[in-house]
Amino acid sequence: MFPPSDNVERPLKAFTAGFGTETNSFSPVVTDMAAFERTFLYRPGEHPEALTEVSAPLFVLRECQRQQRWKIVEGTYAFALPAGPVTKEVYESLRDEILQQLADGAPYDLVALSMHGAMCAFGYDDCEGDFLAHVRRVVGADTPIGVEFDPHAHLTSAIIEKADILIAFKEYPHTDFLERGIELISLLERCARTQWRPAKRAFDCRTIGRFHTTREPMKSFVRAMVDAESRPGVASISLIHGFPWGDVSEMGAKCLVLADTTELAERTAQEFGERLVRIRSETFMPPLSLEEALAVAMESTKPPVVIGDIADNPGGGAAGDSTRLLSLLIECDASACIGPLWDPAAVEIAHGLGVGGRSRMCIGGKTGPGSGTPLDLDVEVTGLCGEASQTWAGTHMSLGRACALRAGNVQIMVSSIRDQAYGPDLFSAVGIDAAASRIIAVKSAQHFVAGFSGIAGTILLASGGGPLETDFRKIPYRKIRRPIWPIDP
């Protein structure tokens, strides 16, 4: 699976670093240095051994170091949870820190970066394009630069120009980050050893969309991309889904192809881009309203029903403290659990009360208009955890200090670190048996499906507005290029 360990050619010298977040232009949560520190900020000598979604290039290069005696210079890996724009000072500080590390260890045979692809900062609509331009100036024109990135990216002309290899995850949920990391390093090694540089062409689909690859027609689309990569001369095909809530000029879905010739890259990109345009109206089922989802859940004969509250998904930059669905659950008086609801103040009060403590508490609704109104609830503390976490693709994602609160028949998992739901262990961390509830409400849009499918009788997607509006015609874009579907015919 990894680049072959019996390679007898000279060991290569590589630099690797990571930098990114997914910026929701409409989120009220500003991304500061603390956001990076809470999520994933590791400097040289601090990187964990475990594989994570954002560190596959580092993980693969360490294997190359062990198996083939490559020399690896590890730079800072800095990622923050999706939210609003990054402050200018924080972006420039982390950018310049990595650039200095890059310059200190030069020269290199290759540079392998992990980036999200949709980071914006105050004063920078295209952080990745800016960062890659600086990297290119440091290493020069001849050193191959490669990037593994999230498909929910903005594939800008600056990114395409400055990087030699661009590889996006093919799956959503993003379960293939290790495979794409291996692909990245393999193609970079080919560049370093043979002077090969692929032609890069992107087909702009002029589309804003949502493309879940666990179901048709996107399941077949991904399979077709993989099959086409076996064609002579085709090195890689990536579908960039785009990030619908990033209001930048070059946003939207694009098909990127790396190939031996410009003609082949352009023809293949057009083939897959036009294929996406033909099926785009079939790729995303509009979510139910919160009220509709609850009505279906109450009548369902296949409990538990898992409802994904996609409008309050922290994985897309929402605050994760909306009270709209919680309020409806309490009104229904159904056996239900909900989480993770982000409210550090409520967590602190609960830890002060202790398990069994009762109080009237103000829950959620604190961040912005999309959060609804705070709920004053009579609650009982039923569980506490000093450091809660949940599992995602084999890695543990911290939820920080957390608690379980019971309001009537509804159990609420409250966290001090903002994140989306990945699996049932987010509830069991504070003593909630999610499978025993009739309704499981989670703050997530798609990543929760893999984790909850094992216990769910039914899975529903629901939306109550907020910073992740799924009717893109209602989003107040100011910078996107028109025309673009579905805003325009």
N, C-alpha and C positions, 0 to 999 in steps of 0.2 A: 504493500500500500504506500509506503514511504519511498522516496527516491532510493534506488538500489544501493545496498550497503557494500557491494563488491566493486564499486566504481574505483578504479585504480588511478584515475587522473588526479592532478594536484588538488589538495583541499582548497576550498574557496573561502573568502572572507566576506561576511555579510553583516549589514547593519539592520536592526529591526526596531520599530517603535510603533506605538498606537495612539490615536488621538481622535476623539469623536463624540458626538451626541446627535440626537435627532431633534431638530428645532421646530417646534410648533409656533408659528408666527402669531397665533391667537391665544396662546397660553399666558395666564397671569403670573406663572412661576418663573422668575428669572434664574438663569443658571450661573451660579457663582463658584468660587473655588471649593466651598464646602460641598457643593453638589458632586464634584469630581471626587473629593476625599471620601464621601459617603458611599460612592458607587464602585469605582475601580481606578485607583491612582497608585501605581507602583513605579518606583524609580530604580535605576540600575542596582542590582544586588538584592532587591526586595521582591522580585517577581515570584509568585507561587509556582509550584511544579504542575498543578492541576490544569487541565485544558479548560478554557472557557470560550464562549461564543466570540469574544473580542480578541482572543490571544492565540488563534490558531497558527499564524505565521511564526510566532515565537516558539510554540510547542513543536512545530515541524522542524524548525531550524535547530532546536536543541537535539532532536533525533539525528539530524545530519552531523551535528558536532560529536555525538556519541558514536555513531556508526561510521562516519567518513572523516573524522578529525577536522571538520570545518572550524574556522575561527569565527565566533559570533560576538558581535558587539551589541549589547542590549541597551536600548535607550528607554526612556520613560513610556509607560502605557497609561494613558489618561482617558477615561470614558465617564460620562455622566448620564443618568437616566434622562429620557426625553422630557423636555420642558420648553420654556420660552427661550429667547436669545441668550447667548453667552455674553457676559460683560466683556467689553473691549480689553480691559486690563488683563483679565484672566486668559482670554484667548491668546493675546500677544505674549504673555508670560510663559504659558505652556509651550506655545509654538517655538519661541526663542530658546527655551530650555532644551528642547529636542534638537533644534538646529545646532546648538553649541556641542551637544553630545556627538552629533553626526560629524561635525568639523573636527572634533578632537581625535577621532579615530580614523579619519580618512588616510589613504584611499581604500575603496572597497571593490569587490567583484560584483556585488549586487546589493540593492536596498529593498527590503520587504516591509511594507507598512500595512497596518490594520486601521481602517478608517470607516466611519459610518457612511458618509456621503451626503448627509443632509444637515450639516452643522452651519448655523448662522450666528454671527455675533453682531453687536452694535457696531456699525461701520463696515461690516463684512457680510455680504449676502452669499458668498462662495468661499467659505473657510478652507475647504479642501483644495480648491484651485489655487488660492493664495499660498497655502502651506506647501503644495507640490512645486510651485514656482520657486519658492525659497530653497527647497530640497535640491531641485535641479541646479540652481546656481552654486550650491555648495559642492555637489559631486561632479558637475560637468556634464557634457552632452553624451559621453560614451558609456557611463555607468548605467546599467539597466535598473529602472525603478518599477516596482510592482506594488499593487494595492489589492487587498481583499476587502470588499465592502458589502454593505447591506443593500438588498435590492430596493429598499425604500429610500432611494438616494436621488439627488439631482445630478444627472450626468451632464456636466457643463463642458463647453468647448475647452476651457482651461484645464480641466482634469484630463481630458483625452489627449491634449497636446503635450502635457508634461510627464505623463506616466507611460511606460512602455507596455506593461501588462496590467490589465484591469479585470478582476474576477469577482463577480457578485454571487452570493448565495442563490441557489436555484429554488430552494424550497421556502414556503411560507405556511406554517411555522418554520423558522430557520433551524433545521435539524442537520444540515449538511456542511456546517462550517469547517469541520476537519477535512472533509474531502476537498473543499474549495481551497483550503490552506495548502494541502498537498499539491493541488493543481498549480497554485501560484508559485510555489518554490520550484516545482519541476520546470515550468516555463521560464522562470528567471534563470535557472541553471543552464537551460538551453541557450538563453541569450548570452550568458557569461562565457560559456565554453565555445560557442560557434559564431558569435557576432550576429546571429539571427535576430531580427527585429520584426515583429508581425505588423502587417497593415491593420489599421483599426478603422472601422466604419460603424456609425450609429444611425439607425433609422428612427426618426422621430414619429411616433404614432399619433401625435397631437391628441393625447388622451389622458384624462384624469380617471383613475380607476382603482379598484381593489381586486387583487388576484390571489385567491386562496388556492394553493396547489394541492390540497388534500382531496379535492373533488373535481369533477369534470366541469368545464372543458380544460381547465388549467393542468390537471393531472396528465392528460395526453400531450399538452403543449410542452411540459417539462420533459416528458419522455422523448418527444420529437427532437428537442434541443440536444439531449444526450446522444441520440442516435446520429444526428447530423455531425456531431463532433468527430465521428469516425470517418467522415469523408476525407479523401486526400486533400491536404492543404489547409483544412479547417482546424485551428488550434483550440478555440474556445467560443462559446456562445453564452451570453448573459442577457436575461430580460431584466431591465431596470424598471421596476414598478412605478417609481416616483413616490414622493411623499405628499399626499394631497393637502396637508395643512401647513406646508412650507410655502409662503407667498414670495417666490423668487421668479425671475423671468424665464429661466431655463428648466422649470419643473415639468413633470409629466413622464409618461411611459416611453421608453426607448429600447430598441433592441441593438445590442452591441456585439460585434463579431471581430475576433482576431484571426487572421488568416495569412497565408504565405504571399498572396497578391492582393492588391487593392481591388481588382475586379471581382475576385472571389469573395472578399470581405463585404463589398458593397452589395453584391447579388444575394448573398446569404442573409445579410441584415434586412434587406428589403423583403425577402421571402418570409421571414419570421415576423417582421413588423406588420406586413399586410395580413398575415394570418391572425395576429392579435386584434387588428382592427375589425376583422370579420366576426370575431367571437366576443368582442368586448362587452356587448350588451348582455351576454349570458354569464359573465364571470362573477358577478356579485349580486346576491339576493338582498334587496333592501331589508333592513331590520324591521322588526315589529316595534310598535310603540311599547313603552313600559307597561301600560295598562293592558294592551293586547297580549303581551308575553305572560303576564300574571294570570290572565283569564285562561289561556291555554294550559298553563302549569297547574291551575286549580282543577281543571277538568281531565288532566292527563291520567291515563291508566298505567303509565310507565314511569313512576317516580324512581329516584329523584330526578327532577327537572333542573338542569343547569342553565341559568340565564346569564349570558355575557352582556354586561352593561358597557357597550362599546363606546358610548359618548363620554364616559368617565374613565377611560383607559389610560393609566399612567404611562403605558408603553407607547402611547402616541402623544404624550405631553400634557394630558389632563392632570388635574390635581389629585384625583383619587379620593376626594372628600365630599362628593355630591351626596345629598341626603334624599334625593327624589325617589329612588327605588327603595331605600330603607323605609321611608315614610309609607309607601304603598304596601310594603310587606307587613308593617305593623297594623295598618288598617285592615288587611286581609285576615289577620290573626291566624296565619298558616304556620305550620312547623317549617322554619326556614333558618338558614344561616347566610351571612353576607360578609364579604371581605376581599382583599384587605382594605379597610377604610383608614385613611391617613389622618391621624389626629394625635400628635405628640402630647398635647396638653391633657387630653382624656386619658392617655396611657399613664402619665405621671400621677394623675388623681387616683386611678385604679390601683396602682402599685402602693399608693399611700393607704388606701382603704383595706387592701388585702383580700384574699379569696373569701367569699361569703359576705363581704362588705356591700352595703346598699347605699345609694345616694341618688339625688336628682342631679343629672349631669347634662351639660350642653355638648351635643355630639355633632361633629362635621360642619359643613357649610361655611367654612371660614375663609376660603382662598379668593374667590371671585364670583362674578355673576353666574358662571356655569356650575357652581357648587350648590346652588339652591340656598335654602335658609337653614341655620342651625336648628337642631331638634332638642328640645328640653324633654328628657326622658327619665323615668324612674327605672334605674338599672341595678342589677346585681352582678358583682364581679365573680365570674365562675372559673377563670383561669388566668394565670400570669406566666410570663416568660421573660427572662433577662436578655436573651438573644435569640429571637425567632428567625427561622429561615425556611426556605422552600427549595425544592429541587427543580432544576431546569437543565435538560440535556446532560445530566450527570454532574452538574455543578450546583453548589449551594448559593442561593441568592438571599442576602440578609434582609430581614424586615425590621431589625433592631429590637429594642424593647417593645413588648407587645402585651395585649390583654384580651380576654374574652368577656364580653358584657352580654347579659340577657335582659331583653326588654319584652315582656310578655312571652310569646312563643318564638321570638326571633333572637338568634345568637349572632353577635357582631364581633368579628375579628378586627381589632384596632391595632395599627402598627405605628411606630415612630419614624420608620423609613418608608418613603413613598416608592411603591413598585406595583406592577400589575400582578394578577394571579397566574400561576403556572400549574399548580397541582393541589390535591387535597391536603398535602402536608402543611400548607399554610394554616389550615384550620387545626390540624392535630397538634401543631406546635403549642397551641394554647388550650388544648384539651377538648376541642370541639370535634365530634364525630359527624363529619359532613354527610356521610352516606345515610345516616339515620334521619336526615331532614327530608321533607317532601320537596322543598325548593332550595337550591344552592345558587346564590347570586354572587357573581364574581366581577371584579373590575378588570376587564380584559376584552380584547377584540377577536383574537384568534389563537394566540399561544396557549391558552388554557385548554383547548380542545384535546390536545394529545394527553395532557395530564389527567383530565376528568373523564375521558371516554370510557375508562375501565369501570367506573361506578355509575355513569349517567344512564338513565333510561331514555331521556330526551335532552337535546341541546338546542337552545334558542339564542338568537342574537337580538338584542333590543337596544333602543336608543331613546334618550330623553333630551336630545339637544346638547348644548354645551360646546366645549372647545373642539370636539371631534364630530361635527356635523357631517353626516354621510350623504346628504343631498348637496352635491358640490355646487349646484346652481344657487344655493342660499349663502355660500361662503363669501364674505366681502373682500375678495381678492383685489389688490391694487397694482401688482407688479407682473402678473403672469402674461405671457404673450398670447394673443388671440389670433385666429379662432382656435378653440380647443374643445373637444367633446368631453362631457355632455352639456357644457355651458352653451356651446354653439352647435347648430345642426351639423 
